[in-house]
Amino acid sequence: MATAESSRADSGRPRTRLFSQPSGLLDRLSVAAVVLDTDGRIVFWSPQAEELFGYTPQEALGEFAGQLLVHEQDLELVIQLFAEVMESGQSWAGAFPIRHKDGSTRLVEFRNMRLLNDVGDVYALGIAADHSTLESVERDLALSERLVAASQRAVAVVDSDLHYVLVNRAMERLDGLPAADHPGRHIRETLPFDKIEAVEAALRQAWETELPQSDQQVTGRPPADPDVDHTWSVSFNRLEHVGGRIIGVAFSVLDITEQHRATTEAARARRRLGLIAEASACVGTTLDVDRTARELAEIAVPELADVVSVDVLDSVLAFQRSAALATGPEVFRALALVSAYPTEAARAADPLGELASYGPDRVVTQCVRSGRPVLIPHVDHQDLQRIARDADAAALLAQAGVHSYMSVPLVARGEVLGAVGFQRARNPQPFDEDDATLAGELAARAAVCIDNARWFQSMRNTAVTLQRSLLPQHPSRHVGLDVASRYEPAHAYSEVGGDWFDVIPLNGDKTALVVGDVMGSGIDAAAAMGRLRTATSAFADLDLTPDAVLQHLDKITRGLEHYIATCLYAVYDPHRAECHLANAGHLPPVLVHADGPPELLDLPTGAPLGVGGVSFECTTLHLGAGDRLVLYTDGLVETRDDPIDERLNTLLQLLDGPRRPLEETADLLLQELCDPEIHDDVALLIAQVDGCT
């Protein structure tokens, strides 16, 4: 009796298995064993023989095998074959029809051979299996072998130690090692995967669980193509025999490099289209140059670059750009800098808002002068010197690990405004032409927005300058009055220009207080306001009553095409302690009593100036020492979301608080009532009776 089995693997490594577990293949075949003596009687009958032929040992032992199992027409042939085996000692194999106990005929595969025991007795051993079962197994094996051998997938079977047991020819093309040299080797010795640990973990998991794993993607460079990154799809399946014993783990590898590249490019294209769409929605949300530049940088980080800077030519911001070809340095103003993470590269950039000069040899200068992107996929030391403003900045870029760079011009309406710098450090991929195209698309969209913003800013500055130049530069002290005033222009250019106030000294120590609002915007509205202010001063010098002044202003306004205006005109007489007021469609003033709560004055509103055909009424009220009169335009109290009554109540509450000096009161009202994003001009005039006359 054998107690140990010694075998040698194809690799030459010896192995010894003690009491090895049975093969599941024999269980599936259910191989029967029958032993006959020289007379052809059955002397041994295995349990599988009972399953195959239908007879129990009691029914079979001692019987003539031919008479029990063979049809009469085949008996002579069987006796002849039996005699040949017994006489010659040669084995016989083949398929033969036998008679089952139930009377049916079954084709059985036989292997017959002569046996000799230790005393010289001769026996015949017959090993038999159902022919159809055997054919099924053979077909399965042949199909499996054919599929594995012809597969474009590299296929291998490994044992529990992850040593190869079997590989197909495709594995040779993957790792460059002949198939015959694989068995016994560890997968680490052959597979060209970058992260072999992940594959090992998957194989061990497959060994421990019966769940298959498919399409685990790995990368690497095969020996046959060492300069190109490849991508493979790896699948894992545990192999078991019919009894459930694990006999190995099979894994298959398919090169999907082209498919992966196409999928990656498609995903990259989708991301870029999404980035362009996002830029269309998120860049240029305001007419502010600095904010627009930052929006551009934020869109590009981190999807396109790790660090993005936006620099605009200072001459462009000053509207002094010359069409002549420059030969000296270019002066830039840094508008935005965004990084995906804290980095030394941010310290290398120019401080925001400050000017920096770059010589003609610098990348950014070449970019704006050529009007074309400058792409440096792989940055070296010399490149850093041309990118940075000085040697220290170049050292910071090197310390940050910047390895790829591109500078893209900001071009709008045929004019180069500046450049956008893109840097990669943690992102390992170098910039390519596709990146430059995407960056150019983003820069082009942002450039138009920046150009619009700079023109808007210029027009707004012009309107504000005109507006301020037309407002009075009066002393705050008048006879019997202390005066504080404020003017805040709207943030939007389209809403600048219509509000004004004036303080006009008159004969007899009287003072005229005027607040008005031209219903329009921009430079034209500011000009119209200037004409009305000039006319108001002229009519005030005629010592006309407030209602008469408004009547004359109404006639003048009707001559201003497309414009109407509101106006509140008041004249204070310190000797009579009286104030005469007339209103042309303006918001009511607030009277703040020295010893009582503030109140909105209920004046006849009147029609706005320019309507025509309407008379105005004059109201007289007494002002005591310390009383205050607050005149304002609608920009102080009107918002787009709140009812006007609520806002007027808020104004009264602020004026009802602890009494402050006039200047502090004016600042308080602007601080508490004005929207941070002011959508309208604000004119404010506060006059206090000093009681010294």
C-alpha positions in Angstrom: 0.0 0.0 0.0 1.4 3.4 -1.0 1.6 5.9 1.9 3.1 8.8 0.0 3.2 10.2 -3.5 6.2 12.0 -4.9 5.9 14.2 -8.0 8.1 16.7 -9.8 6.6 19.9 -11.3 7.6 21.0 -14.8 9.9 23.6 -13.2 12.0 20.9 -11.6 11.0 21.8 -8.0 10.3 18.6 -6.1 7.2 18.3 -4.0 5.7 15.7 -1.7 2.1 15.3 -0.9 1.0 13.1 2.0 -2.5 11.5 1.6 -3.4 13.9 -1.2 -7.1 14.7 -1.5 -8.9 12.7 -4.3 -9.5 14.2 -7.7 -13.0 15.4 -8.5 -12.6 14.2 -12.0 -12.7 10.5 -10.9 -15.8 11.3 -8.8 -17.5 12.8 -11.8 -16.6 9.8 -14.0 -17.6 7.3 -11.2 -15.0 4.8 -12.5 -16.1 1.2 -11.7 -13.6 -1.6 -10.9 -14.4 -5.3 -11.6 -12.0 -8.3 -11.2 -12.6 -11.7 -12.9 -10.8 -14.9 -12.3 -9.6 -17.1 -15.1 -13.0 -18.6 -15.6 -14.6 -15.2 -16.1 -16.4 -15.2 -12.8 -16.6 -11.9 -10.8 -14.5 -12.0 -7.7 -14.3 -8.2 -6.9 -17.2 -5.7 -7.4 -16.8 -2.0 -6.5 -19.6 0.3 -5.3 -19.2 2.2 -8.6 -19.8 -1.0 -10.5 -23.1 -1.3 -8.7 -24.0 2.3 -9.7 -22.9 1.7 -13.3 -24.4 -1.8 -14.0 -27.2 -1.9 -11.4 -26.2 -5.2 -9.6 -25.5 -5.4 -6.0 -22.3 -7.2 -4.8 -24.5 -10.1 -3.7 -26.0 -10.3 -7.1 -22.7 -10.0 -9.0 -20.0 -11.8 -7.1 -19.4 -15.4 -8.3 -21.4 -14.9 -11.5 -20.0 -15.2 -15.0 -19.5 -11.6 -16.2 -20.3 -12.3 -19.8 -23.6 -13.9 -19.0 -24.5 -11.2 -16.5 -23.5 -8.1 -18.4 -23.3 -9.0 -22.1 -26.0 -9.4 -24.7 -26.1 -12.9 -26.2 -25.2 -11.6 -29.7 -22.0 -10.1 -28.2 -21.0 -12.9 -25.9 -18.7 -14.7 -28.3 -16.7 -11.5 -29.1 -16.4 -10.8 -25.4 -15.1 -14.3 -24.6 -12.5 -13.9 -27.4 -11.3 -10.5 -26.1 -11.1 -11.9 -22.5 -9.0 -14.9 -23.7 -6.6 -12.6 -25.6 -6.0 -10.4 -22.5 -5.5 -13.4 -20.2 -3.2 -15.2 -22.7 -1.1 -12.3 -24.0 -1.1 -10.0 -21.0 -1.8 -7.0 -23.3 -4.5 -4.5 -22.3 -7.6 -3.8 -24.2 -9.5 -0.6 -24.3 -12.7 0.4 -26.0 -16.4 1.1 -25.8 -18.8 -1.8 -25.5 -22.5 -2.1 -25.1 -23.5 -3.8 -21.8 -26.8 -5.0 -20.4 -28.0 -3.1 -17.4 -29.9 -4.8 -14.6 -33.0 -2.9 -15.7 -32.8 -4.4 -19.2 -31.5 -1.4 -21.0 -28.4 -1.3 -23.0 -25.6 1.2 -22.2 -22.4 2.0 -23.9 -19.5 1.7 -21.4 -15.9 2.6 -21.8 -13.5 -0.2 -20.7 -9.9 -0.6 -19.8 -9.1 -4.3 -19.4 -5.8 -5.7 -18.2 -4.3 -8.9 -16.7 -3.3 -8.9 -13.0 -0.9 -11.3 -11.2 -0.8 -11.7 -7.5 2.1 -12.8 -5.2 1.4 -16.5 -5.6 1.1 -16.5 -9.3 -2.6 -16.5 -9.7 -3.9 -14.6 -12.7 -6.9 -12.3 -12.8 -8.5 -9.8 -15.2 -9.1 -6.2 -14.1 -11.8 -4.2 -15.8 -12.0 -0.5 -15.3 -15.2 1.0 -16.7 -17.0 4.3 -17.0 -20.2 5.5 -18.7 -19.3 6.3 -22.3 -21.6 9.4 -22.5 -20.2 10.8 -19.2 -16.7 10.3 -20.4 -17.4 11.9 -23.8 -18.9 14.9 -22.0 -15.8 15.3 -19.8 -13.6 15.0 -22.9 -15.6 17.6 -24.8 -15.4 20.0 -21.8 -11.7 19.5 -21.5 -11.1 19.9 -25.2 -13.2 23.0 -25.4 -11.5 24.5 -22.4 -8.1 23.7 -23.7 -9.0 25.1 -27.1 -10.5 28.3 -25.7 -7.6 28.9 -23.4 -5.0 28.2 -26.1 -6.6 30.3 -28.8 -7.7 33.1 -26.4 -6.3 36.6 -27.0 -6.5 36.9 -23.2 -3.5 35.8 -21.3 -4.7 33.1 -19.0 -3.0 31.5 -16.0 -3.8 29.3 -13.1 -2.0 29.7 -9.8 -1.9 27.8 -6.5 -2.5 29.1 -3.0 1.1 30.5 -2.9 0.5 32.4 -6.2 2.9 30.2 -8.1 2.0 29.4 -11.7 0.5 26.0 -12.4 -0.7 26.6 -16.0 -0.4 29.4 -18.6 -1.5 29.8 -22.2 0.6 31.1 -25.1 -0.9 34.6 -24.8 0.8 35.0 -21.4 4.1 34.7 -23.3 3.2 37.9 -25.2 2.3 39.7 -22.0 5.4 39.0 -19.9 7.9 37.7 -22.5 8.6 34.4 -20.8 8.0 31.1 -22.6 4.9 29.3 -21.3 6.9 26.2 -20.3 9.0 28.4 -18.0 6.1 29.7 -15.9 5.0 26.7 -13.7 6.5 27.0 -10.3 7.4 30.7 -10.6 5.7 33.5 -8.5 3.6 36.0 -10.4 5.9 38.8 -9.2 8.7 37.3 -11.2 6.9 37.8 -14.5 4.0 40.2 -14.6 4.9 43.7 -15.8 2.2 45.5 -13.7 3.0 48.7 -11.8 0.9 47.7 -8.8 1.4 44.0 -8.5 0.2 44.1 -4.9 -3.3 44.8 -6.0 -3.3 41.8 -8.3 -1.9 39.6 -5.5 -4.6 40.8 -3.1 -7.3 40.1 -5.7 -5.9 36.5 -6.2 -5.9 35.8 -2.5 -9.4 37.2 -2.1 -10.6 35.0 -5.0 -9.0 32.0 -3.3 -10.8 32.7 -0.1 -14.2 33.6 -1.6 -16.1 32.0 -4.4 -17.3 35.3 -5.9 -15.6 36.1 -9.2 -13.9 39.5 -9.7 -13.9 41.1 -13.1 -12.4 44.0 -15.0 -9.8 45.2 -12.4 -7.7 47.6 -14.4 -3.9 47.7 -14.0 -1.2 49.6 -15.9 2.4 48.9 -16.7 4.9 48.5 -19.6 5.3 45.1 -21.1 8.8 43.9 -22.2 7.7 43.9 -25.9 6.7 47.6 -25.6 8.8 49.1 -22.8 8.3 52.8 -23.8 4.6 52.9 -23.8 2.1 52.6 -20.9 -0.4 49.8 -21.3 -3.7 49.2 -19.6 -5.0 45.7 -18.9 -8.3 44.4 -17.6 -7.8 41.5 -15.2 -10.5 39.0 -14.0 -10.2 36.3 -11.3 -12.1 33.1 -10.8 -11.7 30.3 -8.2 -11.5 26.8 -9.6 -13.1 23.9 -7.7 -13.8 20.2 -8.5 -17.2 18.7 -8.2 -16.7 18.0 -4.5 -15.9 21.7 -3.7 -12.2 21.3 -3.2 -10.2 24.4 -4.4 -7.7 23.4 -7.1 -6.5 26.9 -8.0 -7.3 30.4 -9.0 -7.5 31.4 -12.7 -6.9 34.9 -13.9 -7.2 36.3 -17.4 -5.6 39.5 -18.7 -6.8 41.5 -21.7 -4.9 44.4 -23.1 -7.4 47.3 -23.3 -4.9 50.1 -24.0 -6.6 51.5 -27.1 -10.0 51.2 -25.5 -8.8 52.8 -22.3 -7.1 55.6 -24.3 -10.3 56.2 -26.3 -12.4 56.2 -23.1 -10.0 58.5 -21.4 -10.0 60.9 -24.3 -13.8 60.9 -24.5 -14.0 61.6 -20.7 -11.4 64.3 -21.1 -13.4 65.9 -23.9 -16.6 65.8 -21.8 -14.8 67.4 -18.9 -13.4 70.1 -21.2 -16.8 70.8 -22.6 -18.2 71.0 -19.1 -15.4 73.3 -18.1 -16.1 75.6 -21.1 -19.8 75.6 -20.2 -19.0 76.4 -16.6 -16.8 79.2 -17.7 -19.6 80.6 -19.8 -21.8 80.7 -16.7 -19.3 81.7 -14.1 -16.8 84.0 -15.7 -17.9 87.6 -16.1 -20.7 87.6 -13.6 -19.9 91.2 -12.8 -18.4 94.2 -14.6 -15.3 94.1 -12.3 -11.9 93.5 -13.8 -10.3 91.9 -10.7 -13.3 89.7 -10.0 -13.5 88.5 -13.6 -9.8 87.6 -13.6 -10.3 85.6 -10.4 -13.3 83.8 -11.8 -11.2 82.7 -14.7 -8.4 81.4 -12.5 -10.9 79.5 -10.2 -12.5 77.8 -13.2 -9.1 76.4 -14.4 -8.0 75.1 -10.9 -7.6 72.2 -10.4 -9.2 70.8 -13.5 -6.6 72.2 -15.9 -3.8 73.4 -13.7 -2.5 73.4 -10.1 -1.7 77.1 -10.1 -3.2 79.8 -12.4 -2.2 83.5 -12.5 -3.9 86.3 -14.5 -1.8 89.4 -15.4 -3.0 92.3 -17.5 -0.8 94.9 -19.2 -0.8 98.1 -17.2 -1.0 100.1 -20.4 -4.2 98.4 -21.4 -5.8 99.2 -18.1 -4.7 102.8 -18.6 -6.0 102.8 -22.2 -2.5 103.7 -23.4 -1.6 100.6 -25.4 0.4 101.5 -28.5 0.1 99.6 -31.8 3.8 100.0 -32.4 6.0 96.9 -31.8 7.7 97.3 -28.4 11.3 96.3 -27.8 11.7 96.9 -24.1 10.1 95.2 -21.1 6.4 94.9 -20.6 4.7 96.1 -17.4 2.0 93.9 -16.0 -0.5 94.3 -13.1 -1.2 91.0 -11.3 -5.0 90.6 -11.0 -5.6 87.1 -9.8 -3.8 84.0 -8.4 -5.4 80.7 -7.5 -3.7 77.5 -6.4 -5.2 74.1 -5.7 -3.3 73.8 -2.5 -0.7 75.8 -0.5 2.5 75.9 -2.5 5.7 77.8 -2.9 4.6 78.6 -6.4 2.2 81.1 -5.0 5.0 83.0 -3.3 6.8 83.1 -6.7 3.9 85.0 -8.3 3.6 88.8 -8.4 1.7 90.3 -5.5 -1.9 91.1 -6.5 -2.5 94.7 -7.6 1.2 95.5 -7.9 3.2 96.2 -11.1 5.9 93.9 -12.4 8.2 94.4 -15.3 9.2 91.5 -17.6 12.0 91.7 -20.2 11.6 90.7 -23.8 13.2 87.3 -23.1 10.5 86.3 -20.6 7.8 83.8 -21.6 4.9 86.1 -20.6 6.4 89.0 -22.7 6.8 86.7 -25.7 3.2 85.5 -25.3 1.6 89.0 -25.3 3.8 90.3 -28.1 3.1 87.3 -30.4 -0.5 86.9 -29.3 0.0 83.1 -29.3 0.2 80.6 -26.5 3.7 79.5 -25.3 3.6 75.8 -24.3 6.5 74.3 -22.3 5.5 70.6 -21.7 8.6 69.8 -19.7 10.1 72.6 -17.7 13.9 72.7 -17.0 16.1 75.1 -15.1 16.5 77.5 -18.0 12.8 77.6 -18.6 12.1 78.5 -15.0 14.5 81.5 -15.4 12.3 82.7 -18.3 9.0 82.0 -16.5 9.7 83.7 -13.2 10.3 87.4 -12.6 13.7 86.8 -11.0 16.1 84.1 -9.8 14.5 83.9 -6.3 11.0 83.3 -7.9 12.5 80.7 -10.2 14.0 78.9 -7.1 10.5 78.9 -5.5 9.0 77.4 -8.6 11.6 74.6 -8.7 11.0 74.0 -5.0 7.2 73.7 -5.7 7.9 71.0 -8.3 6.6 72.9 -11.3 7.3 70.6 -14.2 5.0 71.9 -17.0 3.9 75.5 -17.9 2.0 77.4 -20.5 1.2 81.1 -21.0 -1.9 82.0 -23.0 -2.8 85.5 -24.2 -5.9 87.3 -23.3 -7.1 88.7 -26.6 -10.4 90.6 -27.1 -11.5 92.5 -30.2 -8.1 92.1 -31.7 -6.2 93.6 -28.8 -3.9 91.7 -26.4 -4.9 92.6 -22.9 -2.5 90.3 -20.9 -1.8 86.7 -20.3 -2.8 83.7 -18.2 -0.1 81.5 -16.7 -0.9 77.8 -16.1 1.4 75.6 -13.9 1.4 71.9 -13.0 3.3 70.5 -10.1 1.3 67.7 -8.4 -0.6 66.9 -11.5 2.0 64.5 -13.2 0.8 65.0 -16.7 2.6 67.5 -18.9 0.5 70.1 -20.8 -0.2 69.2 -24.4 -1.7 70.9 -27.4 -5.2 69.9 -26.3 -4.6 71.7 -23.0 -3.4 74.8 -24.8 -6.5 74.8 -27.0 -8.7 74.5 -23.9 -6.8 77.2 -22.1 -7.1 79.4 -25.2 -10.8 78.9 -25.3 -11.2 79.8 -21.6 -8.9 82.8 -22.0 -10.8 84.1 -25.0 -14.1 84.0 -23.2 -12.6 85.7 -20.1 -10.8 88.3 -22.2 -14.0 89.6 -23.6 -15.4 89.9 -20.1 -12.3 91.6 -18.9 -12.4 94.0 -21.8 -16.0 94.8 -21.1 -15.2 95.3 -17.5 -12.3 97.7 -18.1 -14.4 99.8 -20.5 -17.3 99.8 -18.0 -14.9 100.8 -15.3 -13.5 103.6 -17.5 -17.0 104.9 -18.3 -18.1 104.6 -14.7 -15.1 106.5 -13.5 -15.8 109.2 -16.1 -19.5 109.4 -15.0 -18.5 109.5 -11.3 -15.8 112.1 -12.0 -18.3 114.3 -13.9 -20.9 113.7 -11.2 -18.6 114.7 -8.4 -17.3 117.7 -10.3 -20.8 119.0 -10.6 -21.6 118.6 -6.9 -20.9 121.6 -4.6 -17.7 122.0 -2.6 -19.3 124.1 0.1 -18.2 124.8 3.6 -20.1 122.9 6.2 -20.9 126.1 8.2 -23.6 128.5 7.1 -25.4 131.3 9.0 -27.6 129.5 11.5 -26.9 126.1 10.1 -24.4 123.3 10.3 -24.4 121.0 7.2 -23.1 117.5 6.5 -23.4 115.9 3.1 -22.6 112.6 1.3 -22.6 111.3 -2.2 -22.1 107.6 -3.0 -22.2 106.6 -6.7 -23.8 103.3 -7.8 -21.5 100.4 -8.4 -23.0 99.8 -11.8 -22.1 102.3 -14.5 -25.6 102.2 -16.0 -26.9 103.5 -12.7 -24.5 106.3 -12.1 -25.2 110.0 -12.7 -28.6 111.3 -11.7 -28.5 112.3 -8.0 -27.4 115.7 -6.7 -27.5 118.0 -3.7 -26.7 121.7 -3.2 -26.3 124.2 -0.4 -26.7 127.7 -1.7 -26.1 130.8 0.4 -28.8 133.5 -0.2 -29.3 137.2 0.7 -30.3 138.0 4.2 -28.3 135.1 5.7 -30.7 132.6 4.2 -29.6 129.2 2.9 -31.2 127.1 0.1 -31.0 123.3 0.6 -31.6 121.2 -2.5 -31.7 117.5 -3.2 -32.7 116.0 -6.6 -32.6 113.0 -8.8 -32.6 112.9 -12.6 -34.5 109.8 -13.7 -31.8 108.4 -15.9 -28.2 107.1 -15.7 -24.8 107.5 -17.2 -22.9 110.4 -18.5 -26.0 112.0 -20.1 -27.9 111.9 -16.8 -25.0 113.5 -15.0 -24.9 116.2 -17.7 -28.6 116.8 -17.3 -28.2 117.0 -13.5 -25.4 119.6 -14.0 -27.7 121.8 -16.1 -30.5 121.5 -13.5 -28.1 122.4 -10.6 -26.8 125.4 -12.5 -30.3 126.6 -13.2 -31.3 126.0 -9.6 -28.4 128.2 -8.4 -29.4 130.9 -10.8 -33.1 130.9 -9.8 -32.1 130.8 -6.1 -30.2 134.1 -6.5 -33.4 135.7 -7.7 -34.8 135.3 -4.2 -37.8 133.3 -5.5 -40.0 131.2 -3.3 -39.4 127.5 -3.4 -42.5 126.8 -5.4 -41.5 129.4 -8.0 -38.1 127.9 -8.3 -39.6 124.5 -9.0 -41.9 126.0 -11.6 -39.0 127.4 -13.5 -37.0 124.2 -13.2 -40.0 122.3 -14.6 -39.9 124.4 -17.8 -36.2 123.7 -18.2 -36.5 120.0 -17.6 -39.2 119.8 -20.3 -36.5 121.0 -22.7 -34.2 118.1 -21.7 -35.1 115.3 -24.1 -36.2 112.0 -22.4 -35.5 113.3 -18.9 -37.6 114.0 -15.9 -36.4 114.7 -12.3 -37.6 114.8 -8.7 -36.5 117.7 -6.5 -36.9 119.0 -3.0 -36.1 122.7 -2.6 -36.0 124.3 0.9 -35.0 127.8 2.1 -34.0 128.4 5.7 -34.3 131.9 7.2 -32.2 132.0 10.5 -33.7 135.3 11.6 -37.3 134.0 11.4 -36.4 130.5 12.4 -38.5 129.4 9.4 -38.0 126.9 6.7 -40.0 127.1 3.4 -40.2 123.9 1.4 -41.6 122.7 -2.0 -41.6 119.2 -3.4 -41.5 118.0 -7.0 -42.3 114.3 -6.7 -39.4 113.6 -4.2 -39.3 111.5 -1.1 -40.4 113.4 2.0 -37.7 114.9 4.2 -37.3 113.9 7.9 -37.5 116.5 10.7 -35.5 115.4 13.7 -36.7 117.5 16.7 -34.1 118.4 19.3 -36.4 117.3 22.0 -38.7 114.8 20.3 -38.8 111.8 17.9 -38.1 112.2 14.2 -41.0 112.5 11.7 -41.5 112.3 8.0 -42.8 115.7 6.9 -46.2 115.5 5.2 -45.6 117.8 2.2 -47.6 118.1 -0.9 -45.7 115.8 -3.2 -46.2 117.6 -6.5 -45.3 116.1 -9.9 -41.8 115.5 -11.0 -40.0 118.2 -13.0 -40.5 117.8 -16.7 -44.1 116.7 -16.6 -45.4 120.2 -17.2 -48.7 121.9 -16.5 -48.6 121.3 -12.8 -48.2 123.8 -10.0 -46.2 123.4 -6.8 -47.1 124.3 -3.3 -44.9 125.8 -0.6 -45.0 124.7 3.0 -43.6 126.7 6.0 -42.4 125.1 9.2 -40.7 126.4 12.3 -37.2 125.1 13.2 -35.9 125.4 16.7 -32.3 125.2 18.0 -30.9 121.7 17.5 -33.6 120.6 15.0 -32.3 118.7 12.0 -33.7 118.5 8.5 -32.6 115.3 6.6 -32.9 115.4 2.8 -32.0 112.3 0.7 -32.5 110.6 -2.6 -34.2 107.2 -3.1 -30.9 105.3 -3.3 -30.7 105.6 0.5 -33.9 103.8 1.3 -35.1 101.9 -1.7 -34.1 98.3 -2.4 -35.3 95.7 -4.8 -36.6 93.4 -2.1 -38.0 95.5 0.8 -41.2 97.6 0.9 -40.5 101.4 0.9 -42.6 101.9 4.1 -40.4 99.5 6.0 -37.2 101.2 4.8 -38.6 104.6 5.8 -39.4 103.3 9.2 -35.8 102.0 9.5 -34.6 105.5 8.6 -36.7 107.0 11.4 -35.5 104.4 13.9 -31.8 105.2 13.1 -32.5 108.9 13.6 -34.3 108.3 16.8 -31.2 106.8 18.5 -28.6 108.6 20.6 -27.8 111.9 19.0 -24.5 111.9 17.2 -22.5 114.7 15.5 -23.7 115.4 12.0 -20.8 113.7 10.2 -21.2 110.6 12.3 -24.9 110.6 11.7 -24.3 110.8 7.9 -21.9 107.9 8.1 -24.3 105.8 10.2 -27.1 106.2 7.7 -25.0 105.2 4.8 -23.5 102.2 6.7 -26.9 100.9 7.9 -29.1 101.6 4.9 -27.0 101.3 1.8 -26.7 97.9 0.1 -23.1 96.7 -0.2 -23.8 96.2 -3.9 -25.2 99.7 -4.4 -27.6 99.7 -7.3 -28.4 103.5 -7.3 -26.7 106.8 -6.5 -27.2 108.1 -2.9 -27.3 111.8 -2.1 -27.7 112.8 1.5 -27.9 116.3 3.1 -28.3 116.9 6.9 -28.8 120.5 8.2 -28.9 121.4 11.9 -30.1 124.7 13.3 -27.4 126.0 15.6 -29.5 128.6 17.4 -26.8 131.3 17.5 -28.7 133.9 15.4 
